[in-house]
C-alpha cells in the first residue's frame, strides 16, 4: 500500500458575507477599504485599485488565523540559484487540527532517494528509499511532538485555530504596538490556472523599541501572545532571529480572502544602529496553502510520494 496524501476537505465558504465579517463588519470604514469590490464574480484592475492594501492584508491574515485546520505543502531554500531553478533543499506536507491537536507530517530532503520522515499524531516513522522499508520510531521523537509542530504547519508568520476575538487581539497589537512593522503594498490582479488571485507584496521591517533594539520576528511572537494563547500549546513561532525581517509575496483568493500561495524570504536583522546585520545567510520558502482543508491521510505502507509545491515561481515583479 502506498502512503496516501488524500485530503478530507472542509466546505469552502467564500464570498461577500465571509470577507465582510473577517474585515470587521460593514461599519463606516468598510466602504473606504475597497474590499466591497471583491463581491463581484470577476474583478477588474479598476476594482483592485480601490482596495486599501492594509485592509486586504489584515483581512487575509485574520481569515487564515481563524482556520480550524491548517494544511500546507512547503519547500525551503538556502541558495538563490536553487530557488530560481525550483530545486529546494527540503520539502514537506503537513496538516494540523487546532481543535484536537491531531497532526500529520511527511518531511525530507528534496533529493530523490533521501529518506522521508513521517509523523502521525505523535508517532514517528522513517522510510528508506534505499532499502525500501519503513522503520517504526515510536512516540519519543521530538520532531513529532505537538510543541515542535510550529516548524512545519504554517508559513512561520501566520497561524490558525484562533477565534475572531483572539485574531483581532493579535492584529491590534501588531498594528498599534509595532507601527511600521507590517508594510503591505498595493495588490494587483493575477491569473493562475484560469483563476483570479490578488497578488500582494508585504514587507515586515524590524522596528526600534524603547530599549534601542530592533525587533521583527519577535514582534510577531509578542503580538501573538496578546491573543492569550500559549505558543507552545497552540503551537506558534516565527522563523529566523528576534530582529529578522521578511519579504513576502502572497496570492490571495479574493472570495475567501485565504492565501493560496506565498514566497517568503527572511531579510537581514537590524543592529542597534538600524543597519542590516551581516552573516545571517539566505533563506526562502515557498508555501502552497490548502485552505479550507482537512488533515492529509498519511499511512505508512509503500514508498511515500515526495511533497511538491504545485505552483510556479513568482515572476518577482513589484
C-alpha positions in Angstrom: 0.0 0.0 0.0 1.3 3.5 -0.9 1.3 6.4 1.5 -1.7 8.4 0.7 -2.0 12.2 0.8 -5.7 12.2 0.2 -7.3 15.2 1.8 -10.6 15.3 3.7 -11.6 18.9 3.0 -14.0 21.2 4.8 -16.7 23.0 2.9 -15.5 26.2 1.2 -17.4 29.2 2.4 -16.1 32.1 0.3 -18.0 35.2 -0.8 -19.3 38.5 0.4 -20.6 37.5 3.9 -17.4 35.8 4.8 -15.0 38.6 3.9 -17.3 41.3 5.3 -17.1 39.5 8.7 -13.4 38.9 8.5 -12.7 42.6 7.7 -14.5 43.9 10.7 -18.1 44.2 9.5 -19.9 46.8 7.4 -19.1 49.9 9.6 -18.1 53.3 8.3 -14.6 52.1 7.3 -15.8 49.2 5.2 -16.6 51.3 2.2 -13.2 53.1 2.4 -11.3 49.8 2.5 -12.4 48.9 -1.1 -13.0 45.3 -0.1 -16.6 45.6 -1.1 -15.4 45.3 -4.7 -14.5 41.7 -4.0 -18.1 40.6 -4.0 -18.1 40.8 -7.8 -17.7 37.5 -9.7 -14.9 38.7 -12.0 -12.6 41.5 -10.9 -11.0 44.3 -13.0 -7.8 46.2 -12.4 -10.1 49.2 -11.5 -11.7 47.1 -8.8 -8.4 46.2 -7.3 -7.1 49.7 -7.4 -9.8 50.7 -4.9 -8.6 48.2 -2.3 -6.7 49.5 0.7 -3.5 47.4 1.0 -3.5 47.1 4.8 -7.2 46.2 4.9 -6.6 43.4 2.4 -3.6 42.0 4.2 -5.1 42.0 7.7 -8.4 40.6 6.4 -6.5 37.8 4.9 -4.3 37.4 8.0 -7.4 37.1 10.1 -9.1 34.7 7.7 -6.0 32.5 8.0 -5.8 32.8 11.8 -9.4 31.6 12.1 -8.9 28.3 10.1 -9.5 25.4 12.4 -7.3 23.1 10.3 -4.1 24.2 8.6 -2.8 22.2 5.7 0.2 23.2 3.6 2.9 22.0 1.2 6.2 23.8 1.7 9.7 23.9 0.1 12.7 25.6 1.7 15.8 27.1 0.1 19.2 28.3 1.2 20.6 29.2 -2.2 19.2 31.8 -4.6 20.2 29.9 -7.7 18.5 26.8 -6.5 15.4 28.8 -5.7 15.3 30.2 -9.3 15.6 26.6 -10.6 12.9 25.4 -8.1 15.3 22.9 -6.6 14.6 23.0 -2.9 16.7 21.8 0.0 13.7 20.3 2.0 10.1 19.6 1.2 7.1 18.7 3.4 3.4 18.4 3.6 1.5 18.8 6.8 -1.9 19.2 8.4 -2.7 20.4 11.9 -6.1 20.4 13.6 -6.1 23.1 16.3 -9.2 21.7 17.9 -7.9 18.2 18.6 -4.2 18.8 18.2 -4.0 15.9 15.7 -1.5 16.4 13.0 0.3 14.7 10.1 3.6 15.4 8.5 5.7 14.0 5.7 9.2 15.7 5.6 12.5 15.1 4.0 15.3 16.4 1.7 14.2 17.2 -1.8 16.8 14.9 -3.3 15.4 11.8 -4.8 16.4 8.8 -2.7 16.7 10.8 0.6 14.7 9.2 3.4 11.3 10.5 4.4 10.2 11.2 8.0 6.5 10.8 8.8 4.6 11.9 11.9 1.1 10.7 12.6 -0.4 12.1 15.8 2.9 11.9 17.7 4.1 8.6 16.2 7.2 8.7 14.1 8.2 6.6 11.1 11.1 6.7 8.7 11.0 5.4 5.1 14.3 4.4 3.4 14.1 4.6 -0.4 17.5 2.8 -0.5 16.3 -0.3 1.5 12.6 0.2 0.5 11.4 -0.3 4.1 9.7 1.5 7.0 11.1 1.9 10.5 8.7 2.5 13.4 10.5 5.1 15.6 7.8 5.2 18.3 6.4 8.2 20.1 9.6 9.6 21.6 10.9 11.5 18.5 11.0 15.3 19.4 10.2 16.2 15.8 6.7 14.7 16.2 5.7 16.3 19.5 3.0 18.9 19.3 5.2 21.7 20.6 7.6 21.1 17.7 4.8 21.3 15.1 5.2 25.1 14.6 8.2 24.4 12.4 6.1 22.6 9.8 2.4 23.5 10.0 2.3 27.2 8.8 4.3 29.7 6.8 6.0 30.7 10.0 4.4 34.1 10.0 0.7 33.4 10.3 -1.2 30.8 12.4 -4.5 29.1 12.6 -7.0 27.9 15.2 -8.0 31.3 16.6 -11.4 32.8 17.5 -12.3 36.1 15.9 -11.5 37.9 19.2 -8.1 36.2 19.5 -7.2 37.1 15.9 -8.4 40.7 16.5 -6.2 41.0 19.6 -3.2 39.7 17.7 -3.7 42.1 14.8 -4.5 45.1 17.0 -1.2 44.5 18.9 0.7 44.3 15.7 -0.7 47.5 14.3 -0.7 49.6 17.5 2.4 48.4 19.3 4.7 47.8 16.3 3.8 50.6 13.9 5.9 50.3 10.7 6.5 46.5 11.1 3.9 45.4 8.5 4.1 47.2 5.2 1.6 45.8 2.6 1.9 47.1 -1.0 -1.0 47.7 -3.3 -2.4 44.4 -4.7 -2.7 43.6 -8.4 -4.7 41.0 -10.3 -3.0 37.8 -11.2 -4.4 34.7 -13.0 -3.1 31.2 -12.2 -4.5 28.1 -13.9 -7.6 30.1 -15.1 -8.4 31.6 -11.6 -8.1 35.1 -10.4 -6.0 36.0 -7.4 -4.8 39.1 -5.7 -1.1 39.2 -5.7 0.2 41.3 -2.8 3.8 42.0 -1.7 4.3 42.6 2.1 7.5 43.6 3.8 7.9 43.1 7.5 10.5 45.6 8.6 12.1 45.4 12.1 11.1 48.3 14.2 13.0 50.1 17.0 11.7 49.7 20.6 12.3 51.7 23.8 15.4 49.5 24.6 17.1 50.8 21.5 17.0 47.4 19.7 15.1 46.4 16.6 12.5 43.6 16.5 10.9 41.8 13.6 10.1 38.1 14.2 9.9 38.6 17.9 7.3 41.3 17.4 5.1 38.7 15.8 5.5 36.5 18.8 4.8 39.2 21.4 1.7 40.2 19.4 0.6 36.6 19.2 0.7 36.4 23.0 -1.7 39.3 23.2 -4.3 36.7 22.0 -4.0 34.9 25.3 -2.9 31.7 23.7 0.2 29.7 24.8 2.6 29.4 21.8 3.9 26.1 23.0 0.5 24.5 23.4 -1.2 26.1 20.4 1.7 26.0 18.8 3.2 29.0 17.1 6.6 30.6 16.4 8.4 32.5 13.6 11.4 31.6 11.5 14.7 33.5 12.0 16.1 35.7 14.7 14.3 38.2 17.0 15.4 41.0 14.8 14.7 39.3 11.4 12.6 40.9 8.8 10.6 39.3 5.9 9.7 40.0 2.3 6.6 38.1 1.3 4.6 37.7 -1.9 1.1 36.3 -1.4 -1.5 35.1 -3.8 -4.9 35.6 -2.1 -8.2 34.1 -3.1 -10.5 37.2 -3.5 -13.6 35.3 -2.5 -12.5 33.7 0.7 -9.5 36.0 1.4 -7.4 33.0 2.2 -3.9 32.7 0.8 -3.4 30.1 -1.9 0.4 30.5 -2.3 3.3 32.5 -0.9 7.0 33.1 -1.3 8.7 34.4 1.9 12.3 35.5 2.2 14.0 36.2 5.5 15.7 39.5 5.3 18.6 40.7 7.4 18.0 41.7 11.0 18.9 45.2 12.1 21.5 46.2 14.6 21.2 48.9 17.2 22.4 51.4 14.6 19.5 50.5 12.4 21.8 49.0 9.7 21.5 45.4 8.5 23.3 42.7 10.4 25.6 40.7 8.1 26.2 37.0 8.2 22.7 35.7 8.6 22.7 33.7 5.4 20.0 33.5 2.7 16.7 31.7 3.4 13.5 31.5 1.5 10.5 29.2 1.4 7.5 28.6 -0.9 4.2 27.6 0.6 1.1 26.1 -1.0 -1.9 26.6 1.2 -4.8 24.1 1.0 -7.5 26.1 2.7 -10.1 25.5 3.9 -8.8 22.0 4.4 -8.5 18.9 6.5 -5.8 16.6 7.6 -3.9 14.7 4.9 -4.3 11.0 5.3 -0.7 9.7 5.7 -0.5 6.0 6.3 2.9 4.1 6.3 2.7 1.4 3.6 4.5 1.7 0.3 7.0 4.3 -0.7 5.7 7.8 0.1 5.3 10.4 -2.6 7.8 13.3 -2.1 5.8 16.5 -1.4 6.0 19.1 -4.2 4.6 22.7 -4.4 2.2 22.8 -7.4 2.7 26.5 -8.2 5.3 28.2 -10.4 8.0 30.5 -9.1 6.7 34.1 -8.9 8.0 36.5 -11.5 9.4 38.9 -8.9 7.7 42.0 -10.2 6.9 44.8 -7.7 
